Amino acid sequence: MRKIFLATLFLLTLVTALPTYAQNPNYDVGPVWRVTYYHIKPGQSEAFWKDIRENIKPVYADLKKEGLITDSKVWTILPPITRTIGTWPSESCFPTMQR
């Protein structure tokens, strides 16, 4: 009798969990973004942008024309500023800072 009760309770828990599984309050229906990162070697940026203009941009334009995508974007990130140890924060950044 106890096994039947526990099995029924387990199945009841599974059945009631199914409708709540599909509800996610952190998701709104909308476009999905695909992000691709490229690491460009120094001195190769002109060749990279030429490849983007000649090969990738026409493909994305055709996909947009067909309605398969809504938009395409290209972002660039500036390289990080290299500093030697002990140069930051300098007094010029924080003039009110006391040593």
N, C-alpha and C positions, 0 to 999 in steps of 0.2 A: 504494500500500500504506500509506503514511504517513497519507493522508487518511482511509482506512478505520479505521485504528487510532485516530486522534484523534477521529473521529466516534463510534466505539464507546466510547471512554473518556468522552466527553462525555455520551452517552446513559446510560452506567452511573452516572455521577455524578448525573444528574438522577433516575434511578430510585431510587437509594439515598437521595436527599435527600427524597423524598416522605414516607416514614414519619416522619422526624425533624422535618418541618415542623409537624406537628400537636401535637407534645409541647411544652408550655410549663410549666416548673417554677414559674413565678411566678403561676399562676392556679389557684384552687380553684373547683370548681363550687359556686355559691351564688347568692343574690339579686343582682340588678343594681340599682344606685341611679341615679335620675335627679335631678339637682340643677338647680334653676332659681333664679337670682338676680334679685331685684327691687330697684330703687333707688326709694325712696319719698321724695318731696319733703317738705321740712319742713312740718309742720302737716297732713299728709294721712294720718297713721297710723291715725286712727279710721276713715276711709273705706276704707282698705286692709283692716283687720281685719274690717270689716263685710262687705266683698266676699268675703273668705275664708270667713267664717261662712255667708253666704247662698248663695254660688255654688259654691265649690270644695269645701268640706267635704262637702256632700251627694253630689257626684259621686264623690269618693273613697270615701265610705261605700258607695255602690252598687257600685263596682268591687270593693271588698273583699268585699262580700256575694256577688258573682258568682264570686269566686275568681280574678279577673284580677290583683289585686295582693295582697301580703301585709300591707303596712303603709304608712302615710303619716305624714310628720313635717314639722313646720315649725320652723325654727330662726331665731332673731333674733341679729343682731350689733349690739353697741353701737357708736355712732359713735366714731371715734377722738378722743382727747383732744388738743385743740390747745394747743400751748405756744409761747411766744415764744422766739426764739433766745437761748440763753445761760441759760435757767432750768433745764435738766436736764443732767446730774445735779446735784442740789443737795446741800448738805452734810448735810441731814437724811436723805437716802437712804443716804449712805455716811459715817457719823460718823467712821470711822477713816481716812478719806482725807485726806492731807496736801496742802496747796497748795504 
